[in-house]
Each structure stands twice: as structure tokens, then as C-alpha cells.
Amino acid sequence: MNIIFMYQLLGTDRLSILAVNLQVSFLLFESQREHLKFQLEHYLIKLMEIVVSESNRISYEQRELSLEAIVRLWRIPGLPAELYLNYDCGLYSTNLYEELMKMFSKNVSLPMTTGMHTMQLISLDAIMMLIVGMEIRCKGCKELCKPSRHEASSNLPTREDLLAIKANKRWLALGTEKFNENPREGIAKLTEHGLLGGTPGHSDPEKIAKLLRENPGLDKKAIGEYISKKENKNILNYFVHNFDLRNTRIDQALRLYLESFRLPGEAPLISLLLEKFAEHWHDSNGRPFASADAAFTLAYAVIMLNVDQHNYNVKRQNNPMTADEFKRNLKKVNGDTDFDQDMLDEIYTSIKGEEIVMPAEQTGLVKENYLWKVLLRRGSGPENTKTVTQPLDILNSVQSGGVPVPVPLPTLMYNTEDRRTTATSTGAATATVSGAKRGRV
């Protein structure tokens, strides 16, 4: 099953389909999570959004099934420790461990009128696993720890490493917020706390470029304004060279480039950003055109074609450009020759069929597809390396006084007489509802 399709099915209101989808998702992440770091993060965030939702479109049963799916993953030996190490201690990741504990605590603390809701008991179960697990680790009772079937990663971080990463992550969040308000002040704040290398008061332009490329919390418009300033040309050079554009057609490379920031409105600034892009693309692909200027002209023509085909105001005033007109506009601009006509046809078809949408304009399904592509790109990079732990490994690494990371234990039992499980034709478990008793124990 396609993973993005699994995410889409989380929004279904048919409990049988949702239950089967959650079962398949559990099997996938339980066995393959070391290769699906960002997919697991996205999945847990989606489930948490369902659990805490107050929308009338999401039923109590949907929220309960989603919470059960989270806690089922939580019971995997070593999983809570992995969440803390890989996400809470990941500079650009969500604090999953912290957010899950907040959600569990909030669910448990809901006022009780006629008895505890099932969601309260499920959340209490998760918290008790954490507390009892911490006690077992402190006493060193290895025989009570259920081992994970995954091999633990080597070279687990030390307590000092984790504390340093968490401190940097806090400063990064503050610097990101400041950057979105005033890019220059944001960079100064991050430089002040040593997150951008270089010497005191002078940041490393290569590290700034990497930050602009990798930090998903930065405002795309602010990035575009910052890299297009004259005093930041060195940073722009490093930023452009962060893109691997080898063996990529120019319109596809342009899509990748323009997804990372929003183009400023001034024509000279647009020209500067496209000029650097064209030079890098041309060099990365063995100089296929007469010059980098020809690549620049074609890149600019692609943007104009995108506006012509998809801008509502332009389409109202004129008929959209045809493929022949697009090729005619590019006559003799590749030196004194024409571009490959088949390539131009492919570019025209690609742009006509799928608009190049700037990040700030993403909505609905287009936004979902864009976020999925971003997730896949992050997953293909070095940031996707995932740490896997055995229940007691982190204790040996962090030592006493370190960051508490729980060890999963057998779950506490609670009354589920108002819940039944039936088998579907595929053998997957499907939760059913038992009248008015549903949701209370």
C-alpha cells in the first residue's frame, strides 16, 4: 500500500477501514521504522491531530482508535526512547516525545462526571508504562525488560551530547522566530549562540545557506528576500550549490529550486536568483547549451509559461500560449541555434499539466503532495539516519541524572466490556461500537 494513501485514509469516517489502516500502519512502522524516520513523524502528528480535534466531523470513536494506535506503537520495546533521541533531539524535528506526554496528561486530567472515558484510561496506561519503566531502569532489572527485535544502534549519544542538542534546538526555535520577523536579526541571534559557526560575530556563509535550505520553520518569503540582497551574494552562491541538479531537466530543477523560497516581486532580484540557478544547473549538467545565458533565458521563459498557463488574470485577458508559440519565443536564443524541440515540447507539457506553485500558495491536495515530496527529500538525505535502542541501552549511555527515557512494559489492563473485536475477511482486527455504552467504562 502506498504510504501517502495510508495517510489519506486516516481521515475516513468508516471505522472498519480506519481500523484496518491503523493495523497495516502499525505493522509497517514496527518492522521498518528505522528506514521511515520522517514518515513515522508525519504519521504520529496526523494521529495526534485527530485525537485532540474538536471538530464535529471527527467522532469520538475515530479519536479513540487513533489514540489506541499511538499507544500500541508506544508499547514497542525501546520506541519511546527512540522518539526522544530521533525527534526531540533532532534540530528540525517535532518534539514527539514531549508532545505525546502532554497529550496523554491532558487526556487523563479531563474532568470526570459519570466515570472515566476509555481515552482517559488508554492515556493513563501510557503514562504508567513510562513511570514503571523508569523505576525498572533505575533498579537495573533487565529481566523485566522486553527486548526489541531490532538491533540497537552503535554509538548512542552521551548525556552531554543530548543536553547540548536540546539547548541548540531551543536557540534554533528562537532564532527561527526572529528570522521570520527580521532575517538579519534572526541570523545574528543564531550566530550569537554559535549555531552558524565562523568566528564570534561572523557567521559561516555555508552554514547559513544550509540552515536556509534545511530548516522547515523558516518563512519562504523571508528566505527569498534575504538571499536576494546584494550583501548576501556569497550566501546565495552556497545556497544554490546546496541543490543537486545533475541529470535533471531544467524545468524539473526549477521546480525544486523555487519550492525552497518565494521569489521576490522586483524583476532585478528575480533575475539575480535565476542567473545563479542557471549557472549552477548549466555546470551540473555538462554545459548542454551554448552558454549559461541560454539556460537563464530558458529558465525565465519557463516561469513566464507557468504564469501564462495558470494565472487566472492572465488567462482572462489572453488565450493561453500554445506549444508552437512557446517554441517560437525561444527561436535562436541558444547561441545562434534553437533548443532541442522535443525537450521544449516536454517542458511545455509538464508546465501545462502541473503548475509550479510557490510554497506560500500551496493549498488542499497540492499542499499535501508538496509536503509529501519535501518529506521524501528529507528522507533520502543524511538527516534520515535513525537511532534504534534496546530498552536499557540509553541508561548505559546517559548514566544517572541523564534524560529520562521510558522502557515499555506489559500494559495495564482496563475494563473493555463495551468493546468487541471482529475479524474481517483479511484477518485484520476491526473495532465495533456497542450502543450507548461506547466511550465509557
C-alpha positions in Angstrom: 0.0 0.0 0.0 1.3 3.5 -0.9 2.2 5.3 2.4 0.6 8.6 1.3 -2.6 6.6 0.7 -2.4 5.3 4.2 -2.2 8.9 5.5 -5.2 9.9 3.4 -7.3 7.0 4.8 -6.7 8.4 8.4 -9.4 10.9 7.5 -12.1 8.3 6.7 -15.2 8.2 8.9 -15.7 4.5 8.3 -14.4 2.8 11.5 -13.7 -0.6 9.8 -11.5 1.0 7.2 -9.8 3.2 9.7 -9.1 0.2 12.0 -7.6 -1.9 9.2 -5.5 1.1 8.0 -4.1 1.6 11.5 -3.3 -2.1 11.8 -1.4 -2.1 8.5 0.4 1.1 9.5 1.4 -0.4 12.8 2.9 -3.5 11.1 4.8 -1.2 8.7 6.3 1.1 11.3 7.0 -1.7 13.8 9.2 -3.5 11.3 10.6 -0.8 9.1 10.7 2.4 11.2 14.5 2.7 11.1 14.1 3.4 7.3 11.0 5.6 7.7 12.0 8.3 10.2 10.1 11.2 8.7 7.2 9.1 7.6 6.7 7.9 11.2 6.9 11.5 12.4 4.2 12.6 9.9 2.0 9.6 10.9 2.2 10.3 14.6 1.4 14.0 14.1 -1.6 13.1 12.0 -2.9 10.8 14.7 -2.4 13.4 17.4 -4.3 15.9 15.3 -7.2 13.5 15.2 -7.1 12.7 18.9 -7.1 16.4 20.0 -9.5 17.6 17.3 -12.7 19.3 18.5 -14.3 19.1 15.0 -17.8 17.7 14.8 -16.7 15.8 11.7 -14.4 13.6 13.8 -16.3 11.2 16.0 -15.2 10.0 19.5 -14.7 6.5 18.1 -12.2 7.9 15.5 -10.3 9.7 18.2 -10.2 6.7 20.4 -9.0 4.4 17.6 -6.3 6.9 16.8 -5.2 7.1 20.4 -5.1 3.3 20.7 -2.9 3.2 17.6 -0.4 5.7 19.2 -0.2 3.7 22.4 0.2 0.5 20.6 3.3 2.0 19.0 4.3 3.4 22.4 4.4 -0.2 23.7 7.1 -1.3 21.3 10.3 -2.0 23.3 12.6 1.0 23.1 10.2 3.1 21.0 9.7 5.9 23.5 13.5 6.2 23.8 13.8 6.3 20.0 11.2 9.1 19.8 13.2 11.2 22.3 16.6 10.6 20.6 15.4 11.0 17.0 12.8 13.7 17.2 13.1 15.7 20.5 16.9 15.7 20.0 16.6 16.4 16.2 17.2 20.0 15.3 14.4 20.2 12.7 12.0 17.6 14.0 8.9 17.8 16.2 9.3 17.1 19.9 7.2 14.0 19.5 8.0 12.5 22.9 7.2 15.8 24.7 4.0 16.4 22.7 2.8 12.8 23.3 3.3 13.1 27.0 1.4 16.4 27.0 -1.5 14.8 25.1 -1.6 11.8 27.5 -1.5 14.1 30.6 -4.3 16.3 29.2 -6.5 13.4 28.4 -6.1 11.9 31.9 -6.8 15.3 33.6 -10.2 15.8 31.8 -13.0 16.2 34.4 -14.8 13.0 35.3 -18.6 13.2 35.7 -20.0 9.7 35.3 -16.9 7.7 35.2 -13.6 7.6 33.2 -13.7 7.7 29.5 -11.9 5.0 27.6 -9.5 7.6 26.2 -8.5 8.6 29.8 -7.7 5.0 30.7 -5.7 4.5 27.5 -3.7 7.6 28.2 -3.2 6.6 31.9 -1.9 3.3 30.6 0.8 5.0 28.6 1.8 7.2 31.5 2.0 4.3 33.9 4.2 2.4 31.4 6.6 5.4 31.5 6.7 5.7 35.3 7.1 1.9 35.9 9.7 1.7 33.2 11.8 4.5 34.7 11.7 2.6 38.1 12.9 -0.6 36.4 15.8 1.2 34.7 16.9 2.8 37.9 16.9 -0.6 39.6 18.6 -2.2 36.7 16.1 -5.1 36.4 17.0 -6.3 33.0 14.9 -9.4 33.3 11.7 -7.3 33.4 12.6 -5.5 30.1 11.1 -6.9 27.0 13.9 -6.8 24.3 13.3 -5.2 20.9 13.7 -7.4 17.8 15.7 -4.6 16.2 19.4 -4.4 16.7 20.4 -1.3 18.7 22.4 1.4 17.0 26.0 1.8 17.9 27.5 5.0 19.4 24.5 6.2 21.3 24.8 9.9 22.4 26.1 10.8 25.8 24.2 12.8 28.3 26.3 15.9 27.4 25.6 15.4 23.8 21.8 15.3 24.4 21.8 18.4 26.6 23.9 20.3 24.0 21.5 19.3 21.2 18.4 20.3 23.3 20.0 23.7 24.1 20.8 24.3 20.4 17.2 23.3 19.5 15.8 25.9 21.9 18.0 28.6 20.5 17.2 27.5 16.9 13.5 27.9 17.6 14.0 31.4 19.0 16.3 32.3 16.0 13.8 30.9 13.5 11.0 33.0 15.0 13.3 36.1 14.9 14.3 35.4 11.3 10.7 35.3 10.2 10.2 38.7 11.7 13.6 40.2 10.6 16.1 37.9 8.7 19.2 39.9 9.7 18.3 39.8 13.4 17.5 36.1 13.2 20.9 35.3 11.7 22.6 37.5 14.3 20.8 35.7 17.1 21.8 32.2 15.8 25.4 33.4 15.3 25.5 34.8 18.8 24.8 31.3 20.2 27.2 29.5 18.0 24.8 27.7 15.7 26.2 29.1 12.5 29.9 28.5 13.0 32.6 31.0 11.9 34.2 33.4 14.4 32.4 35.4 17.1 30.2 37.9 15.4 31.0 36.5 12.0 28.9 33.5 10.8 29.9 30.9 8.2 28.0 31.7 5.0 28.0 28.0 4.1 26.3 27.1 7.3 23.8 30.0 6.8 22.9 28.6 3.4 22.5 25.1 4.8 20.2 26.5 7.5 18.1 28.3 4.9 17.8 25.1 2.9 17.1 22.6 5.7 15.1 24.5 8.3 11.4 23.9 7.6 10.3 26.5 10.1 11.7 29.5 8.1 9.3 31.7 6.2 9.8 31.1 2.5 9.2 34.8 1.7 11.8 35.9 4.2 14.3 33.4 2.7 13.8 34.9 -0.8 14.2 38.4 0.5 17.4 37.5 2.4 19.3 35.6 -0.3 18.4 38.3 -3.0 20.1 41.1 -1.1 23.4 42.3 -2.6 25.4 41.9 0.6 24.4 38.2 0.7 25.7 37.1 -2.7 28.2 34.8 -1.1 25.4 33.1 0.9 23.3 32.9 -2.3 26.2 31.1 -4.1 26.3 28.5 -1.3 22.5 28.2 -1.2 22.3 27.5 -4.9 25.1 24.9 -4.7 23.2 23.0 -2.0 20.9 21.7 -4.8 21.9 18.6 -6.6 20.7 19.3 -10.1 22.6 16.7 -12.1 20.7 14.8 -14.7 17.7 16.9 -14.1 15.8 18.7 -16.9 15.8 22.5 -16.4 12.1 22.8 -15.6 12.3 20.0 -13.0 15.3 21.6 -11.4 13.5 24.9 -11.4 10.6 23.4 -9.5 12.9 22.0 -6.9 14.7 25.4 -6.6 11.5 27.5 -6.3 10.0 25.3 -3.7 12.6 26.3 -1.2 11.8 30.1 -1.1 9.3 32.6 -2.6 10.5 34.8 -5.4 10.6 38.5 -4.5 8.5 40.8 -6.6 11.2 43.0 -8.1 12.4 42.0 -11.6 16.1 42.6 -10.9 16.0 40.4 -7.9 14.3 37.6 -9.8 16.9 37.9 -12.5 19.7 37.6 -9.9 18.2 34.4 -8.4 17.6 32.9 -11.8 21.0 33.8 -13.0 22.7 31.9 -10.2 20.4 29.0 -10.7 21.1 28.8 -14.4 24.9 28.9 -13.9 24.7 26.1 -11.4 22.3 24.0 -13.5 24.4 24.5 -16.6 27.6 23.4 -14.9 25.9 20.5 -13.2 24.7 19.0 -16.5 27.9 19.2 -18.5 27.1 22.6 -20.2 24.4 21.3 -22.6 23.6 24.8 -24.0 25.7 27.4 -25.8 26.1 29.3 -22.6 24.8 29.9 -19.1 22.9 32.9 -20.6 20.9 30.5 -22.8 20.0 28.4 -19.7 18.9 31.7 -17.9 16.7 32.7 -20.8 15.1 29.3 -20.9 14.5 29.3 -17.1 12.9 32.7 -17.4 10.7 31.5 -20.2 9.6 28.6 -18.1 8.4 30.9 -15.4 6.6 33.1 -17.9 4.9 30.0 -19.4 3.8 29.0 -15.9 2.2 32.4 -15.3 0.6 32.3 -18.8 -0.9 28.8 -18.3 -2.1 29.1 -14.7 -2.5 32.7 -13.6 -6.3 33.4 -13.7 -6.0 37.1 -14.5 -3.6 36.4 -17.5 -5.9 33.7 -18.8 -8.9 36.0 -18.7 -7.1 38.6 -20.9 -5.4 36.3 -23.4 -5.7 32.8 -24.7 -3.1 30.5 -23.1 0.1 30.1 -25.1 0.4 27.1 -27.3 3.4 24.8 -27.6 4.3 26.3 -31.0 4.2 29.8 -29.6 6.4 28.8 -26.7 9.0 27.4 -29.1 8.7 30.4 -31.4 9.5 32.7 -28.5 12.8 30.8 -27.9 14.0 30.8 -31.5 17.7 31.3 -31.9 18.4 32.1 -28.2 20.7 29.2 -27.7 23.6 31.0 -29.2 22.5 31.3 -32.8 20.7 27.9 -32.8 17.5 26.5 -31.4 17.0 24.4 -28.3 16.1 20.8 -28.8 12.4 20.9 -29.9 11.4 17.7 -28.3 12.8 19.0 -25.0 10.7 22.2 -25.3 7.6 20.1 -26.0 8.3 18.1 -22.8 8.8 21.2 -20.8 5.6 22.7 -22.2 3.5 19.6 -21.4 5.0 19.4 -17.9 4.2 23.0 -17.0 0.8 23.0 -18.6 -0.1 19.8 -16.7 1.3 20.8 -13.3 1.7 24.4 -12.2 4.9 25.4 -10.4 3.3 26.6 -7.2 5.2 28.7 -4.7 5.3 27.4 -1.1 3.1 30.1 0.3 0.4 29.4 -2.3 0.1 25.7 -1.6 -3.4 24.6 -0.6 -5.5 21.4 -0.4 -4.3 18.4 -2.3 -1.5 20.4 -3.9 -0.2 21.3 -0.5 -0.4 17.7 0.6 1.6 16.5 -2.4 4.2 19.2 -1.9 4.7 18.4 1.8 5.0 14.7 0.8 7.7 15.5 -1.7 9.5 17.5 0.9 9.3 14.6 3.3 10.7 12.2 0.7 13.6 14.5 0.0 14.4 14.8 3.7 14.1 11.0 4.0 16.7 10.5 1.2 19.3 12.7 2.9 21.7 12.1 5.8 19.1 13.5 8.2 17.1 10.3 7.8 19.6 8.3 9.9 17.6 6.8 12.7 18.8 5.7 16.1 17.4 2.4 17.4 17.6 1.5 21.1 17.2 -1.5 23.3 15.3 -0.7 26.5 18.4 -0.4 28.7 20.9 0.9 26.1 20.1 4.6 26.8 20.6 4.1 30.5 24.2 2.9 29.9 24.8 5.9 27.7 23.1 8.7 29.7 24.1 7.5 33.2 22.4 8.7 36.3 20.9 12.2 36.2 20.5 11.9 32.4 17.4 12.5 30.3 14.7 10.0 31.4 13.6 7.8 28.5 11.0 5.2 29.3 11.1 1.4 29.0 7.9 -0.2 27.7 6.2 -2.8 30.0 3.2 -5.0 29.7 0.2 -2.8 29.6 -2.2 -2.2 32.4 -5.5 -3.9 32.0 -8.7 -1.9 32.0 -12.3 -2.8 31.5 -13.2 -3.2 27.9 -16.6 -4.9 28.2 -18.1 -2.3 25.9 -15.7 -3.1 23.1 -15.7 -6.1 20.8 -13.3 -7.2 18.1 -14.4 -8.9 14.9 -12.3 -10.4 12.2 -12.6 -9.1 8.7 -12.1 -11.3 5.6 -8.5 -10.2 5.5 -7.9 -11.2 9.1 -7.4 -7.6 10.3 -9.0 -6.5 13.6 -11.9 -4.1 13.3 -13.3 -2.2 16.3 -17.1 -2.0 16.6 -19.4 0.1 18.6 -21.6 -1.2 21.3 -24.6 1.1 21.6 -24.7 3.9 24.1 -22.0 2.5 26.3 -19.4 3.3 23.7 -16.6 5.5 25.2 -17.2 4.9 28.9 -16.1 2.2 31.3 
